[in-house]
Amino acid sequence: MSRRSRAVGFLALALIAAALAAGIADSYGSRVARGYGPLRDVVVATRALREGKPVEPSMAADGLEARRVPVRFIPAGALRSPAEAIGLVPAADLPAGSYLLADQLRPPRSGRSQADAIGVHRQPVEISVSGADALLATGTTERGARVDVVVTTEPTAAGPGKTYVAATTVPLLGLGPGADGAGPGGTAAATLALTRREALRLIAAESFARKLTLLVAG
């Protein structure tokens, strides 16, 4: 047999083998469909997704993949196409191999986070203060306005009380009527963005001081 004849024979055998393989695969797919039900596309994470990190178009192309899975095995709310996840943010870390579900994703939060708004290592704390009328008169009641907190202590047998600045340039988050109600001489409830140290100092001062006064920070 010539070399050319052998090559033609090998080619024919390869074509026959490919046709048989295609037939077997098609038969297997049909058996799977009959045994487990129809197939449907479902999105699978091919690499881990981090909580709070938006799904970018490049990530949808590289980190997500649509696979055909029997419908009976697909959880409710599973996405059908990676494009559906673009611009959304995982609500929790998702390991590689996870189905991507609609309730695992949320729109990105608009605006700044609370930490950005009030400052790092600060938290909202409400205290009773005097001097609110002056702040209202100057219009210094907008969220984020900076104020100083001045403490005036009660006089003692050893001498008169003293006045000192207990916290400087702290963000004012809110100002409303205090327990005495609105009006001259009444206290106001001020919500301030304080560090832990400032909060403990001012909370303690409320128990012994004559008054706490807010002044517009210079």
C-alpha positions in Angstrom: 0.0 0.0 0.0 1.4 3.4 -1.0 2.0 6.2 1.5 -0.8 8.2 -0.1 -3.2 5.4 0.3 -2.3 5.0 4.0 -2.8 8.7 4.5 -6.3 8.6 2.9 -7.2 5.6 5.0 -6.1 7.3 8.3 -8.1 10.4 7.3 -11.2 8.2 6.7 -10.8 6.5 10.0 -10.4 9.8 11.8 -13.6 11.1 10.2 -15.5 8.0 11.2 -14.2 8.2 14.8 -15.2 11.9 15.0 -18.7 11.0 13.7 -19.0 8.2 16.2 -17.9 10.5 19.1 -20.4 13.2 18.1 -23.1 10.6 18.0 -22.2 9.3 21.4 -22.1 12.8 22.9 -25.4 13.6 21.3 -26.9 10.4 22.6 -25.5 11.1 26.1 -26.9 14.6 26.1 -30.3 13.3 25.1 -30.2 10.7 27.9 -29.2 13.4 30.4 -32.1 15.6 29.2 -34.5 12.7 29.5 -33.2 11.7 32.9 -32.8 15.1 34.6 -35.0 17.4 32.5 -34.3 20.2 30.1 -31.0 22.1 30.3 -30.7 25.9 30.9 -27.9 28.4 31.0 -26.8 29.4 34.5 -24.0 31.8 35.6 -21.2 30.3 37.6 -18.3 32.2 39.3 -15.1 30.8 37.9 -13.1 32.8 40.5 -14.0 34.2 43.9 -15.9 37.4 44.0 -15.3 39.9 46.9 -18.0 41.5 48.9 -18.7 45.1 48.0 -16.5 45.0 44.8 -18.6 45.8 41.7 -18.7 43.4 38.8 -16.9 45.1 36.0 -17.3 44.1 32.3 -13.8 42.5 32.3 -14.7 40.5 35.4 -17.9 39.3 33.7 -15.9 38.1 30.8 -13.1 36.5 32.8 -14.6 35.6 36.2 -18.1 34.5 35.2 -19.2 31.7 32.9 -22.6 30.5 31.5 -23.0 26.8 31.8 -25.9 24.5 30.8 -27.3 22.7 33.8 -30.5 20.6 34.2 -33.2 22.9 35.4 -34.0 20.7 38.4 -30.5 21.5 39.9 -30.7 25.3 39.4 -31.5 27.3 42.5 -34.2 30.0 42.3 -33.0 33.4 41.1 -30.0 32.1 39.2 -28.7 34.5 36.6 -28.7 33.3 33.0 -26.0 35.6 31.5 -22.8 37.1 33.0 -24.0 40.5 31.5 -26.8 40.6 34.1 -24.2 41.0 36.9 -22.3 43.9 35.4 -22.4 47.0 37.7 -23.9 45.1 40.7 -22.1 44.4 44.0 -21.9 41.0 45.8 -23.6 41.3 49.2 -21.1 38.7 50.6 -17.9 36.9 49.4 -18.7 34.2 46.8 -16.2 31.4 46.3 -15.3 30.1 42.9 -17.8 27.5 41.6 -20.8 29.2 43.1 -24.0 29.8 41.2 -24.7 33.5 40.9 -28.1 34.4 42.3 -30.0 37.6 42.0 -30.5 38.0 45.7 -26.7 37.8 46.2 -26.2 41.0 44.3 -27.3 44.6 45.0 -26.8 48.0 43.4 -23.8 49.9 44.6 -24.5 52.3 47.4 -24.8 55.9 46.2 -23.0 58.7 48.0 -20.4 58.4 50.7 -20.3 55.9 53.4 -21.0 56.9 57.0 -17.3 56.7 57.7 -16.6 59.1 54.9 -19.4 61.4 56.1 -18.4 61.7 59.8 -14.7 60.7 59.7 -12.7 57.6 60.3 -12.9 56.3 63.9 -15.8 58.5 64.8 -19.4 57.5 65.8 -22.6 59.4 66.4 -23.2 60.4 70.0 -26.0 62.5 71.4 -25.4 64.9 74.3 -27.3 67.7 76.0 -25.9 71.1 75.3 -26.5 74.8 75.8 -25.9 77.6 73.3 -28.1 76.1 70.6 -29.9 79.4 70.0 -26.7 81.0 68.9 -26.0 78.2 66.5 -29.5 78.5 65.1 -29.1 82.2 64.7 -25.8 81.8 62.7 -27.3 78.9 60.6 -24.6 76.5 61.9 -26.9 73.5 62.0 -26.1 71.8 58.7 -24.8 68.2 58.9 -21.0 68.2 59.0 -20.6 71.8 60.4 -17.7 71.9 62.9 -18.1 72.9 66.5 -16.2 73.1 69.7 -17.7 71.7 72.9 -17.0 73.8 76.0 -17.6 72.4 79.5 -18.4 74.6 82.5 -18.2 72.9 85.9 -20.1 73.6 89.1 -18.4 75.8 91.7 -17.1 73.9 94.8 -16.0 74.8 98.3 -12.5 75.0 97.0 -13.4 77.7 94.5 -15.4 78.7 91.5 -16.1 76.4 88.6 -13.9 76.3 85.6 -14.5 76.4 81.9 -12.5 74.4 79.4 -12.7 73.1 75.8 -13.4 69.4 75.9 -13.5 68.7 72.2 -12.6 70.8 69.2 -13.8 70.9 65.6 -16.1 67.9 65.9 -18.7 67.4 63.1 -22.3 68.4 64.1 -24.7 65.7 62.7 -27.9 67.0 64.1 -29.5 69.5 66.6 -32.9 69.3 68.1 -34.9 70.2 71.3 -33.6 68.6 74.5 -35.5 67.3 77.5 -36.4 70.8 78.6 -38.0 71.6 75.2 -37.2 74.4 72.8 -36.9 78.0 73.9 -34.5 80.3 75.7 -32.6 78.7 78.6 -33.5 75.2 77.5 -31.0 72.6 76.5 -30.7 71.0 73.1 -29.9 67.5 72.0 -26.9 67.6 69.8 -25.6 64.6 67.8 -21.9 64.8 67.3 -19.4 62.7 65.5 -17.0 61.8 68.3 -14.0 59.6 68.8 -14.3 57.1 71.6 -12.1 59.2 73.8 -14.1 62.4 73.2 -17.4 60.5 73.7 -16.3 59.1 77.1 -15.0 62.6 78.2 -18.3 64.4 77.3 -20.6 61.7 78.6 -18.7 61.9 81.9 -19.0 65.7 81.8 -22.7 65.6 81.5 -22.9 64.0 84.9 -20.9 66.6 86.8 -20.8 69.8 84.7 -23.1 72.8 85.0 -23.5 72.9 81.2 -21.9 71.9 78.0 -21.9 74.6 75.3 -21.4 74.4 71.6 -19.5 77.1 69.8 -18.9 77.5 66.1 -15.3 76.2 65.5 -12.9 79.0 64.5 
